[in-house]
Amino acid sequence: MKKYFTVLLLAIFGLIAFSCNDRNDDVVVNDQDTYPKMTDITGSFNAGNDYTIAQGISIADTDVVLVYRNINSGNSNGTVWQLLPKTEFLEGGRELDYNFLFDTSRIEVFTEGNFDQSTVSATEATTYLNNQRFRLVLVPASQGKNANLDYNDYNSVIKFYNIPDRK
């Protein structure tokens, strides 16, 4: 009888201990619809498009867009990606800024200058305005939180987010 009493006492003690346990565990949410991805856009900046290239996207309102400009297009030394925003310093004290805006459904990459952009030379237009290629990297903000990551280094970014590079 003493053996049954001990088992019963242990069972009651276990039930009480389990029910009194703090069950306010942190909830881990696995967001299945958000993942790092990238896409490329190419376009030319001109007065007709208000020096803006637009692209539709679909991201959560907590996600982040990184935009890189290919600054080595047409060069046999390989592709070099530069993070925006970026200012290019032209002759005569002129500055041409590349920047972007985004929301959950659209991104706009645009140029602004401290001069009338329609006055660029043909060589400058070829280098800075015509057939510009940009890489949009869409990443969940939660994945990069507190990350020790140099976002200026495109290769580090795609490695961190495990995004296959497009050659």
Secondary structure per residue as TSV (DSSP state, phi and psi in degrees):
chain	resnum	aa	ss	phi	psi
A	1	M	-	360.0	-37.3
A	2	K	H	-63.3	-35.3
A	3	K	H	-63.7	-44.2
A	4	Y	H	-66.3	-37.0
A	5	F	H	-64.8	-40.7
A	6	T	H	-65.3	-43.7
A	7	V	H	-64.1	-42.9
A	8	L	H	-63.9	-42.5
A	9	L	H	-63.3	-41.8
A	10	L	H	-65.2	-39.4
A	11	A	H	-64.1	-43.9
A	12	I	H	-65.9	-43.7
A	13	F	H	-60.1	-44.5
A	14	G	H	-62.0	-41.8
A	15	L	H	-63.9	-43.5
A	16	I	H	-65.1	-45.9
A	17	A	H	-61.0	-42.2
A	18	F	H	-68.1	-42.2
A	19	S	H	-73.8	-22.7
A	20	C	T	-89.2	-5.8
A	21	N	S	-65.3	140.6
A	22	D	-	-69.7	111.9
A	23	R	-	-97.6	16.8
A	24	N	-	-87.0	56.9
A	25	D	-	-68.8	152.0
A	26	D	-	-64.0	135.4
A	27	V	-	-94.5	125.1
A	28	V	-	-96.0	121.6
A	29	V	-	-101.2	125.5
A	30	N	-	-101.1	103.3
A	31	D	-	-79.2	101.1
A	32	Q	T	-78.4	-16.9
A	33	D	T	-100.0	-1.3
A	34	T	-	-114.9	127.5
A	35	Y	-	-152.9	154.3
A	36	P	-	-65.6	136.3
A	37	K	E	-154.4	166.5
A	38	M	E	-140.0	158.0
A	39	T	E	-149.2	152.6
A	40	D	E	-106.7	145.0
A	41	I	E	-131.5	146.1
A	42	T	E	-131.2	140.2
A	43	G	E	-172.0	174.8
A	44	S	-	-117.9	141.7
A	45	F	-	-93.3	129.6
A	46	N	-	-157.3	172.5
A	47	A	G	-61.8	-32.4
A	48	G	G	-63.2	-31.8
A	49	N	G	-108.8	18.8
A	50	D	T	57.1	33.0
A	51	Y	T	54.8	43.0
A	52	T	E	-137.6	137.1
A	53	I	E	-115.6	123.1
A	54	A	E	-111.8	150.1
A	55	Q	E	-146.3	134.8
A	56	G	E	-75.5	141.9
A	57	I	-	-139.1	170.8
A	58	S	-	-142.1	103.4
A	59	I	-	-136.9	162.8
A	60	A	-	-73.6	156.7
A	61	D	T	-69.7	-7.5
A	62	T	T	-98.6	-2.6
A	63	D	E	-84.0	168.8
A	64	V	E	-126.9	146.9
A	65	V	E	-116.0	129.4
A	66	L	E	-109.6	138.1
A	67	V	E	-123.1	128.5
A	68	Y	E	-119.4	140.3
A	69	R	E	-104.4	135.1
A	70	N	E	-76.2	110.0
A	71	I	S	-98.5	9.0
A	72	N	S	-129.8	28.8
A	73	S	T	-58.8	137.0
A	74	G	T	74.3	5.1
A	75	N	-	-101.2	137.1
A	76	S	T	-73.8	-5.1
A	77	N	T	-78.6	-0.9
A	78	G	-	101.1	167.7
A	79	T	-	-78.4	136.2
A	80	V	-	-125.1	124.4
A	81	W	E	-104.4	132.1
A	82	Q	E	-121.3	128.9
A	83	L	E	-68.6	137.6
A	84	L	S	-94.4	153.1
A	85	P	S	-76.4	156.7
A	86	K	E	-151.3	140.8
A	87	T	E	-110.3	129.6
A	88	E	E	-102.9	131.0
A	89	F	E	-99.1	115.1
A	90	L	-	-99.5	172.0
A	91	E	G	-61.9	153.8
A	92	G	G	75.8	21.2
A	93	G	G	74.6	12.9
A	94	R	-	-82.5	141.9
A	95	E	E	-125.3	132.2
A	96	L	E	-117.8	119.3
A	97	D	E	-102.8	134.3
A	98	Y	E	-103.1	131.8
A	99	N	E	-150.0	179.0
A	100	F	E	-154.8	156.8
A	101	L	E	-129.1	148.6
A	102	F	E	-150.5	156.3
A	103	D	-	-135.7	-164.1
A	104	T	S	-70.5	-15.5
A	105	S	S	-125.6	-4.1
A	106	R	E	-155.7	145.8
A	107	I	E	-127.4	140.9
A	108	E	E	-125.2	121.0
A	109	V	E	-100.9	131.2
A	110	F	E	-143.8	162.1
A	111	T	E	-116.3	149.6
A	112	E	E	-139.1	147.7
A	113	G	E	-135.1	160.9
A	114	N	S	-88.9	23.9
A	115	F	S	-151.7	170.3
A	116	D	-	-75.7	113.0
A	117	Q	G	-64.0	-21.5
A	118	S	G	-70.1	-8.3
A	119	T	G	-94.9	5.1
A	120	V	-	-66.3	151.7
A	121	S	-	-72.6	167.7
A	122	A	H	-61.6	-39.1
A	123	T	H	-65.4	-44.0
A	124	E	H	-64.6	-40.3
A	125	A	I	-61.7	-42.1
A	126	T	I	-62.5	-40.2
A	127	T	I	-77.1	-40.8
A	128	Y	I	-112.9	-20.1
A	129	L	I	-119.7	-37.2
A	130	N	T	-88.5	139.7
A	131	N	T	48.0	50.3
A	132	Q	E	-84.2	136.9
A	133	R	E	-112.9	130.7
A	134	F	E	-125.2	146.1
A	135	R	E	-112.6	120.9
A	136	L	E	-97.4	122.8
A	137	V	E	-112.4	113.7
A	138	L	E	-100.1	120.4
A	139	V	E	-133.9	143.9
A	140	P	E	-68.7	129.1
A	141	A	H	-60.2	-33.3
A	142	S	H	-63.5	-31.9
A	143	Q	H	-70.3	-30.2
A	144	G	H	-94.8	-2.0
A	145	K	T	-59.3	127.5
A	146	N	T	61.8	18.4
A	147	A	-	-77.1	137.8
A	148	N	-	-89.5	83.1
A	149	L	-	-135.0	133.2
A	150	D	-	-89.5	100.6
A	151	Y	T	-68.7	-15.8
A	152	N	T	-70.4	-23.3
A	153	D	-	-93.8	97.4
A	154	Y	H	-53.0	-44.1
A	155	N	H	-63.5	-36.9
A	156	S	H	-65.6	-38.7
A	157	V	H	-64.5	-49.6
A	158	I	H	-68.5	-30.1
A	159	K	H	-68.7	-45.2
A	160	F	H	-61.0	-44.3
A	161	Y	T	-88.0	2.4
A	162	N	T	56.7	49.4
A	163	I	-	-105.7	123.5
A	164	P	-	-65.3	135.0
A	165	D	-	-77.2	142.9
A	166	R	-	-98.0	122.0
A	167	K	-	-91.5	360.0
